[in-house]
Amino acid sequence: MHGGVFSSLADIALGYNAAFQGPVPTPLVTASLTIDYAGSAKLGDWIEIHTDVQKVGKSMAFANCYFSVDTKRIARASGVFSVLS
């Protein structure tokens, strides 16, 4: 799988999980996205993304995620989001 696909999926997973932490969705815009590639995915692999939202504050939100194939981690991403008011 191309690295750009990992980046797109990370942005979506991190943004959606951070936005839906509260009872009302929080509008967010990506301010920073960092991804580290530690492996690869092949045609037919099932990829899982596990997210960890660290904090959604009044002006910024922070989250991390890990990409896995079976039990092997293949990528890690970190995102910072600006909260729109």
Buried (B, 14 or more C-beta within 10 A) or exposed (E): BEEEEBBEBBBEBBBEBBBEEEEEEBEBEBEEBEBEEEEEBEEEEEBEBEBEBEEBEEEBBBBBBBBBBEEEEBBBBBBBBBBEE
